[in-house]
Amino acid sequence: MADTSCKIRVIVAKAGLDGHDRGAKVVARALRDAGVEVIYTGLHQTPEQIVAAAIQEDVDAVGLSVLSGAHMTLFARVIELLTEAGAADIVVFGGGIIPDADIAALTAMGVAKIFTPGAPTSEIVAWVREALGPRRAA
């Protein structure tokens, strides 16, 4: 059996009532193809479900896909719940339809990176490897 202890682990999640998951699936597949272990939560997950899964799966990061306009609330709640659970070391990143004006506020609240529509999957994979690879190697 292969040793997966150093493999980067990421949850890709669709929170709330947003039912558009094509982008999340494309990112999940690109990360998998790059050797990242990906857990896709499926549609209509609550922040509580996402955080519970992140802790249970011992992930390095949660990638949220938000197209509904609820990004400020959803990212804030996931970060709050991770902190309450003693898992603030899990990196939160995401993408979707997020106005440029909100990216600085999301960064200030602790979101590590936001990818907007049209971001190449190669850019997302490179960021995940750069940001999370050293965490697993440590």
C-alpha positions in Angstrom: 0.0 0.0 0.0 1.3 3.5 -0.9 2.2 5.9 1.9 -0.3 8.8 1.7 0.8 10.5 4.9 2.6 13.3 2.9 -0.2 13.7 0.3 -2.0 17.1 0.4 -5.6 16.6 1.4 -8.3 19.1 0.4 -12.1 19.3 0.7 -13.8 21.0 -2.2 -17.2 22.2 -0.9 -20.4 23.8 -2.2 -22.1 25.6 0.7 -25.6 26.8 0.9 -28.3 26.7 -1.8 -26.0 27.2 -4.8 -26.6 24.3 -7.1 -23.9 25.1 -9.7 -21.1 22.7 -9.2 -19.4 22.4 -12.6 -16.5 24.7 -11.6 -16.0 22.9 -8.3 -15.9 19.5 -10.1 -13.4 20.9 -12.6 -11.1 22.1 -9.8 -11.5 18.9 -7.8 -10.5 16.8 -10.9 -7.5 19.1 -11.7 -6.3 18.7 -8.1 -6.8 15.0 -8.2 -4.9 14.7 -11.5 -2.1 16.6 -9.9 -1.8 14.1 -7.0 -3.8 15.9 -4.4 -6.3 13.8 -2.3 -9.6 15.5 -2.8 -12.9 15.0 -1.0 -15.8 16.6 -2.8 -18.7 17.2 -0.4 -21.5 17.5 -3.0 -24.1 20.2 -3.2 -26.1 22.1 -0.5 -23.7 21.6 2.4 -23.9 23.7 5.5 -20.8 25.3 7.0 -21.2 22.9 9.9 -21.2 19.9 7.6 -18.2 21.2 5.7 -16.2 21.8 8.9 -17.1 18.5 10.4 -16.0 16.7 7.3 -12.7 18.7 7.2 -11.9 17.7 10.7 -12.9 14.1 10.2 -10.9 13.8 7.0 -7.8 15.5 8.5 -7.5 17.9 5.6 -5.0 20.6 5.0 -7.5 23.0 3.4 -11.1 23.7 2.6 -11.8 25.0 -0.9 -15.2 26.7 -1.1 -17.0 27.3 -4.3 -19.6 30.1 -4.0 -21.6 31.4 -6.9 -24.7 32.5 -4.9 -23.6 35.9 -3.6 -23.4 34.6 -0.1 -19.6 34.4 0.0 -19.1 36.9 2.9 -21.4 34.9 5.2 -20.3 31.4 4.1 -16.6 32.0 4.3 -16.9 33.8 7.6 -19.0 31.0 9.1 -16.6 28.2 8.0 -13.6 30.1 9.4 -15.5 30.8 12.7 -16.5 27.1 13.0 -12.9 25.9 12.3 -11.6 28.3 15.0 -14.2 27.1 17.5 -13.3 23.5 16.8 -9.6 24.2 17.4 -8.8 23.6 13.7 -7.9 27.2 12.6 -4.7 25.7 11.1 -6.9 24.3 8.2 -6.4 26.7 5.3 -9.5 28.2 3.7 -9.5 29.2 0.0 -12.1 29.4 -2.6 -13.5 30.8 -5.8 -16.6 31.7 -7.7 -18.5 34.8 -8.5 -16.8 37.1 -6.0 -16.5 40.8 -6.7 -13.0 42.3 -6.5 -14.2 44.7 -3.8 -14.9 41.7 -1.5 -11.6 39.9 -2.0 -9.7 42.2 0.4 -12.4 41.7 3.1 -12.3 38.0 2.6 -8.5 38.0 2.9 -8.7 40.1 6.1 -11.0 37.6 7.6 -8.6 34.8 7.0 -9.3 33.4 3.5 -5.9 32.5 2.1 -6.7 32.8 -1.6 -9.6 33.6 -3.9 -9.8 32.4 -7.5 -12.2 34.2 -9.8 -13.9 32.9 -12.9 -11.4 32.1 -15.6 -8.6 31.2 -13.3 -6.6 28.5 -15.0 -6.7 25.2 -13.2 -2.9 25.1 -13.5 -2.8 28.3 -11.4 -5.0 26.7 -8.7 -2.9 23.5 -8.6 0.3 25.5 -8.4 -1.0 27.6 -5.5 -2.3 24.5 -3.6 1.1 22.8 -4.0 3.0 25.9 -2.9 0.7 26.8 0.0 0.0 23.3 1.3 2.9 21.1 0.3 5.3 22.4 3.0 2.5 21.8 5.6 2.4 18.0 4.8 6.1 17.7 4.5 6.7 19.1 8.0 
